[in-house]
Amino acid sequence: MSALAAARYGKDNVRVLKVHRDEKTGIQTVVEMTVCVLLEGDIETSYTKADNSVVVATDSIKNTVFITAKQNPVTPPELFGSILGTHFIEKYNHIHAAHVNIVTHRWVRMDVDGKPHPHSFIKPGSETRDVQVDVIEGKGIDINSAINGLTVLKSTGSQFWGFVRDEYTTLKETWDRILSTDVAASWQWRRFTGLAEVKAHFEKFNAAWEAARAITLKTFAEDNSASVQATMYKMGEQILAAAPLLDTVSYALPNNHFFEIDLSWHKGLKNTGKDAEVYAPQSNPNGLIKCTVARSGQRAKL
Ligand SMILES: O=c1[nH]c(=O)c2[nH]c(=O)[nH]c2[nH]1
């Protein structure tokens, strides 16, 4: 005998671009998103009895994303995700949870002749602003916000020494190395009671994203890093202090290694230690360092 233990379904990779036109100034703004909506509820019979009467077609879910984007602001994504998720649990009696994931792609206004252009944009890299919004009937709205794909590098101001040395160790201690990572930072909001409460805290979402981004970059640049571990913890502490509605801040940072190259075999050329100039970027393997920072007394899962 078997039974359906868990089920959710919906539409993934719904790509949307919304243009906002300010009629007065002629300035336009674009927001590009990739959306995933997964629904849960009394949908078991669609799996176990071929009963499609409980299925809101994933095609209709996709249409709802477009209509909701037309009729509502799409920023901040935390609010748009909450509006979209709440729609499904309010519209369909048998749907009890909606899980909305939004990846917002970064389009930055172009400067032309030193001036911000009214309707032209650049995609500066792979950085995205992401949210996971879980609207759960009778419980509330859980929101996790994130920055992903923000690649940074510093050419000094990073050390790594004092680590375990044993018969497995070949790595030399260093007091000056290149440090580079692709930032994956996320912050978990305390549960909201519903859409009204999300709307009431509207302005906090962009503020938290801006603070998280600024703190991450400033700390990365300015901290004389003892390790990825020590630097990321400092970032998390500061973000929690800047945004009181956050329960936790998490980081997952790859250590993108740049190895020194010994060129002494060529006419005694000096290219290591304080003479290092030419490095070999490594694609793999890479360190991967994770942590979650919570307010004192709280434990969290990775
Ligand atoms: O910042 C670092 N943390 C580590 O845990 C580690 N391990 C390693 O080989 N290099 C580094 N660098």
The ligand as an SDF file (V2000), in Angstrom:
LIG
                    3D

 12 13  0  0  0  0  0  0  0  0999 V2000
   38.7240   31.9440    4.5030 O   0  0  0  0  0  0  0  0  0  0  0  0
   39.0250   30.7410    4.4080 C   0  0  0  0  0  0  0  0  0  0  0  0
   38.3640   29.8230    5.1660 N   0  0  0  0  0  0  0  0  0  0  0  0
   38.6540   28.4890    5.1120 C   0  0  0  0  0  0  0  0  0  0  0  0
   38.0330   27.6740    5.8420 O   0  0  0  0  0  0  0  0  0  0  0  0
   39.6670   28.0690    4.2280 C   0  0  0  0  0  0  0  0  0  0  0  0
   40.1900   26.8660    3.9300 N   0  0  0  0  0  0  0  0  0  0  0  0
   41.1650   27.0580    2.9870 C   0  0  0  0  0  0  0  0  0  0  0  0
   41.8310   26.1550    2.4480 O   0  0  0  0  0  0  0  0  0  0  0  0
   41.2610   28.3950    2.6800 N   0  0  0  0  0  0  0  0  0  0  0  0
   40.3340   29.0440    3.4510 C   0  0  0  0  0  0  0  0  0  0  0  0
   40.0050   30.3490    3.5430 N   0  0  0  0  0  0  0  0  0  0  0  0
  1  2  2  0
  2  3  1  0
  2 12  1  0
  3  4  1  0
  4  5  2  0
  4  6  1  0
  6  7  1  0
  6 11  2  0
  7  8  1  0
  8  9  2  0
  8 10  1  0
 10 11  1  0
 11 12  1  0
M  END
$$$$
